[in-house]
Amino acid sequence: MSALAQLRHIGKSFASGAQALAGLDLTIEEGEFLSLLGPSGCGKSTALRLIAGLAAPTSGAIEWTGGKPDIGFVFQDAVLMPWASAFDNVWLPLRLAGRSRADARKDVEAALERVGLAGFAQAYPRELSGGMKMRVSIARALVQRPKLLLMDEPFAALDEITRLKLNDDLLRLTQELGTTTVFVTHSVFESAYLSSRIAVFSNRPGRIIETISIDAPMRRSEEFRLSPVYGAACQRASAALHRAMGDAP
């Protein structure tokens, strides 16, 4: 793999004086699924926003190989327009790019089909379950086929069954589209299942205390959860997370 981006000595402080990140070094490899795992408030979401360009670092720099790519962003909440149909919510980034409804129709319908919502194009958010709303949000992020997908705890509020199904669907989608993914999570088990690599953050101010590579094919299933590789990844990530929280040496 080649580096898509490198975060070098990133620091981020706020006007209040709070320091979210200090000395953060991180490489994002092209085509990987990278999870950012760490305690609550450790700066994972801040790092994601810096990568997206939604905020600027106080110190350090983000270096892009070959220029900054197109980026899709999925927030923790689905953040849908309640007055708009699923179709119109997914169409939004294309509309902002100047594409008409007619011109964008095939791409929007294809995006909805990819996330399993082909029959819900005209449904409104109030008519959709939490998992379905998140699928619309993912379709919106992927409709322009971005090279880099950033996801900020998108499944945290969902029930376990829905979350597991969306984990499987997300892996399938990112593999089909060849998308590089950076995924923020609090879950050791989710990070071990989804990732080719896990970056474990320290407590605030955040920095990387351990990087865990998972040597297993990315086409995964329930069988993978029973494998020694998955078990070992969970144990190592859990131990690193306890160190990050100060519960272990």
C-alpha positions, -999 to +999 in steps of 0.1 A: +000+000+000+010+036-006+003+065+018-028+085+009-021+110+037+003+116+066-006+135+098+027+149+112+030+161+147-006+173+148-017+195+177-052+209+182-062+234+209-094+253+213-101+289+224-112+276+258-076+264+263-086+227+260-060+207+241-075+178+221-045+165+203-007+167+209+020+151+188-004+130+167+014+111+140-007+089+117-004+075+082-035+067+062-027+039+036-046+039+003-073+012+003-072+004+040-099+003+066-084+022+095-103+024+128-095+051+154-101+036+188-098+053+222-114+066+253-143+091+252-130+127+247-095+116+235-096+136+202-106+109+177-135+129+163-113+160+163-087+142+142-114+131+118-126+167+114-090+178+107-086+151+080-119+163+064-108+199+064-137+209+087-111+224+111-074+233+110-047+220+132-030+243+157+003+228+149+017+202+126+005+194+091-015+170+070+003+160+039-016+144+009+001+122-016-011+134-051-034+161-036-064+160-013-089+135-026-127+137-028-140+129+008-173+115+020-183+121+057-208+101+078-216+117+112-227+099+144-263+111+137-277+105+103-282+143+099-309+140+073-332+168+061-366+159+077-386+176+049-368+157+021-372+122+008-344+096+009-338+104-028-335+141-021-312+136+009-288+114-012-291+138-042-279+168-020-241+166-026-248+162-064-272+190-064-246+212-046-222+202-073-246+216-099-263+183-111-300+183-119-324+157-104-328+141-139-290+140-145-283+126-110-312+101-109-292+070-119-264+077-095-288+084-066-308+053-073-276+032-076-264+045-042-297+037-025-297+002-040-261-004-028-273+003+008-304-019+005-329+009+001-340+006-035-376+006-026-375+036-002-364+065-025-396+084-017-397+077+020-392+105+045-368+102+075-398+100+099-409+068+081-375+051+084-359+032+113-326+043+128-307+018+108-324+029+076-316+065+083-280+057+087-281+038+054-294+069+037-265+089+053-240+063+040-256+064+005-253+102+005-216+100+015-209+074-012-230+088-041-200+107-055-177+076-051-152+095-029-117+081-026-117+086+012-147+079+035-146+093+070-171+079+096-176+093+131-191+065+153-220+060+128-234+029+145-231+039+181-268+046+188-281+015+169-291-019+184-267-047+183-284-067+155-287-036+132-251-027+140-237-061+131-256-061+098-244-026+089-208-036+097-211-064+071-227-041+046-201-014+051-173-038+045-190-050+013-195-015+001-160-002+008-145-033-009-167-030-039-159+007-044-123+005-034-128+032-008-102+041+018-120+043+052-112+060+085-137+049+111-140+063+147-154+039+173-154+031+210-159-006+204-130-030+206-151-057+189-163-034+161-128-022+154-113-057+153-140-069+129-140-040+104-104-030+103-072-038+084-055-016+110-065-001+144-049+031+157-054+033+195-055+068+210-042+079+244-063+099+268-065+137+260-045+152+246-047+125+220-018+107+203-014+072+189-001+048+216-003+016+195-011+005+160-025-030+154-025-046+120-050-074+114-037-100+090-069-113+076-088-109+043-113-080+044-142-101+031-153-112+065-183-130+080-195-144+113-169-171+110-142-145+114-155-136+148-147-171+160-112-171+145-079-168+165-069-137+145-101-119+156-097-130+192-060-119+193-069-085+178-096-080+204-073-089+232-045-066+220-069-037+213-085-041+247-051-041+265-041-009+246-074+007+254-069+000+292-034+015+290-049+045+273-073+049+302-046+045+328-059+011+341-028-008+332+010-002+329 
